[in-house]
Amino acid sequence: MNIMSKRPKWWLDFVVFVWPLTWLSGRVYKWPILGTLFKYLSLPLFSKKRQNLTYIPINEGISGAGSTYLPREIVAELIKKASNRAIIHHCTCRLDRSCKEHPTHYGCLLMGDGAAEIGPNIAKQVSAEQALSHLDSCLEEGLIPLVGRAPIDNLIYGVSFRGKLLTICFCCRCCCTILKSGKYLPKEIHESIVPLEGMKIVTAYEKCTLCKICVEECFMEALSVVDGKLVRDDERCKACGRCITVCPEGANEAIVENPEFAISGIMERIRGLIDFE
């Protein structure tokens, strides 16, 4: 086992203790002078050259895909092909926020040779079948998978920077650091959150009552009402599917016109970033 992975038993408790700083850090970007300095200090970890993440709106119906389970198949395919799999003992975000909506034991799933470096104090090494069971439990709980390369996880979990660690976080809107602070992120950083290939979210305006629930819930502030019409900023929208979930009228819908392209596209992108197989 790599020496970097030998985190002590108290390490996860320490991470939870300092985790509130991640909530503050998002807001710091908006501060004069200090925000600019903080942005350039954080770019080595969080710019799109190093970080590349995609939300997979698994629990939403997807028009044009032929199956509402298409995105689940994407994550399952990654799990099956991974060389190693490890489940973090708990979700830091939910534990820090004392989440009342979802269990804290639904931790991140890390995969690839890097996952094998993580010691038992931090995570449990699991089989593909156990990882798939964990995935399904998280989906039944309504959690949103966030898939990709997250260098911050290498630091937190003691994994060497070899490009061999694939992260799948299972996020909830009430606690996820990114979902709570994404609107504060500068363009150079929020561009590292990439929508699923071929997926777009559209609004049926005849159903929309302009209640603005989706506007208030959008973590990227990509939605607004202009001249009596819901407007979506495609440069900020990350296709996380939250606007679909919260719309009481069912006016928002995710569309994937070519499911094969969606699967091959994200698989090719991830393989280009991470050697996880």
N, C-alpha and C positions, 0 to 999 in steps of 0.2 A: 504493500500500500504506500502511496506517495506520502512523504512526511507532511506535506501541506494539508492533508486531509485529517490529521490527528487533532481534531477540535475536542476540547474537554467537554464533560457532561453539562457544565454550566453555560456553554457557548450559546445555545439557542435562547436561554433565558436572558443572556446579555443582549442578544440581537433584539429581542422584544423590548428590552428596557430602553435601548437607544432608537428604536423604530419611529417614535414620534417625530424625530428630526426629519424623517422623509416627508412628513406632512408639511412641515415648515419649509423645507427646501423648495418645494414647488412654488410657494408664494414668494420666496426670495427673488425669483427670476423677475418679478414685477417691480422690485425695488430699484430706485435710481442708483446708479454707480455700482453699488454692491451687487445688484442683479446681473449687470454686464460682466463683472469680474467672476461671479459664481458660474455664469454660463460657460465661459471659456475654461474654467477649471474643471467643469463636469463633462465637457465635450469628449475628452478621450475615452470615457466610459459609455456615454449615452448618445453620441452622434450616430447617424445612420451608417457610418463606416464601420462602427463596432457593434452597435445594437440593431437588431432587426426582429420585430415582434408583430404577430397578427392575432387579432381576436377572431375566434371561430364561433359564430352565433348558432350553436348546435340546437338549442331548444326551439328555434323558430322555424315555421314552415317556409320552404324556399320554392318559389314558383319557377317552373321551367327546368327543374333539376330531375324530375321524374321520381324523386324520393326525398322526403323531408329529412332523411337520415344521412344525406350526402356528407355534410361536414363531420359527423361522427365517424364516418368511414375514413376520412382523411387522418384524423387523430389515431384511429385504430391501426391504420397502415403504418404510421410512424412508430407506434409501439411494437408492432410485430417485427419491423425491420431493425430495430435498435439492437446494438451489441450488448448493452447492459441497461438496467432500469433500477432506479432507487426512488422511494417515496419519502419525502421529508416528514418527520414525525408530527409536525403541526404547521398550520398556516400562520405565519408571523403577523400578517395584516389583521386577521380575525382575532388572534390572541391579544394583540395590542389593543384592539378596539373593544374587547370583551363582547364579541358578536353575539347578538341575541337571535339572529335569523338562521345561522348555519353553524354546524359543528366545526370546531377548530382543528379536528384531526384530519380533515381533508386537505392534506398538504400538497405542495408542488411535486410533480413527477419529473425527475431528471433522467436523461438518457444518453447513451453513448459511452465510450471508454472513460470519459471524465466522471460519469456517475459511479464507476467502480472505485474511484479514489475517495469517495465520501464514506467516512467511518460510521460505525453503528451508533455513536452518540448523536448523530445528526439525522440519519436516515436508515431505512430498512431496504436491503437489496431484495428485489422481487423478480418473479418470472413474468413472462409476457401475459400469461393468464391472470396473474394477480394484478398486473398493471391495468389490464382491460376491465377487470372487476372494479378497480378503483375509479377508472374513468366513468364507468356506468353509474356508480354510486354518486359521483360528483355531478353528473348530468341530471340524475333524478332529483338532486338537491337544487337544481336550477343554477348551478355555477357556470360561468363562462370561461372556456379554455383560452389562455393566452400562450401562443406557441412561437418559439424562435430562439434566437441567440441573445442572451442577457449577461454580459460580462460581469455585472454586479454579483451574480450568483457564484461566479468563480471565486470572488473575494470572500463572500459570506460563508460559503461551504468548503473553502479550502481546496479548490480544484485548480490545477495548473492551466495556464493559458495556452492550450494546444489546439484550440478549435475543435474540441471533441466533446462538448457538453451542450445538449439540447434541453431547453427548459419548456415545461408545460405547467403554467400556473392555472389554478382553478379559482377564478375571481368572482367576488360578489360586489354589487354596486355600493353596498353600505360600508365596506371596509377597504377595498382595494386601493392602494396608494395611487396608482395611475388613474383609476376611474374617478378618484376624488380630486386629483390635482392636475389632470391632463390639460385643462383649460388654461393653466398658468404657464405651460411649457413653451419655450421659444421654438420657432419654426425649425431650427437646426436640430432640435431634439425630438419634437413630436413627429417629424418626418420619418423617424425610425420605427414608428408604429404604422404598419402597412396593411391596407385592406386585403382580404382574401381575393386572389386572382379571379377575375371574371364576375365578381359579385357587386351588385349595386342595389341601393335601397331607394325605392320610389314611393311617392305619395299619391293616393287616389283622392284628388281634391274634392270630388263630389261627396266623399265620406268625412272629410276633415271639417271639424266644427271650430277650429282655432282655439281649442281649450288651452293650448300652450303647455300641456303636461310634458310632451316630448321635448319642447324647448328647454324647460327647466331641468329635465333629466339628462340631457346630452352632456357628457363629460368633457367634450371638446368645444362646446358652444358653437357647434356647426349648424344649428337650426335657429331660425328667427322668423318673425312674421313681418312681412313688408307689403304695404299696400293691400292688406286683407288677404294675404296668401302666404302659406308656409314655404320658406326658402331654405334650401340645403346648400351649404358651402362644401363642395366636393373635395376641396383641398384639405379641409379639416376633418371631414367625416371619415371614421375608421371602420365603418360597417360592422360595429359591435352588436347591432341588433337591439339595443336598449329601447330605441324609439318604437320598435315594433311591439315589444313586450308591454310597454306602459300605455299605448294608445287604446283608449276605451272604445273607439269606433272601428278599430282594425283598418285604419287608413294607410298605415305604412306597411310595406312589403319588401322582402328581400328577393332578388331575382338573380339566378345563375343560368344564363342561356346555354352554356356549354360546360356541363359537369366534368367531362373528361379533361378539359383545359384547366378547370379549377384544381383538380387533383394533381395533374402533372405539373401545373404551374407552381404550386406551393412546394411540392416535393423537389422540383428542380432548384427552386430558390434556396430551400433549406440545405440541400446537398451542396450547393455552391458556397454556403456559409459555414456549415458544420459537418464534420466527418463523424456521424453518429452510428453508422451501421457496422 
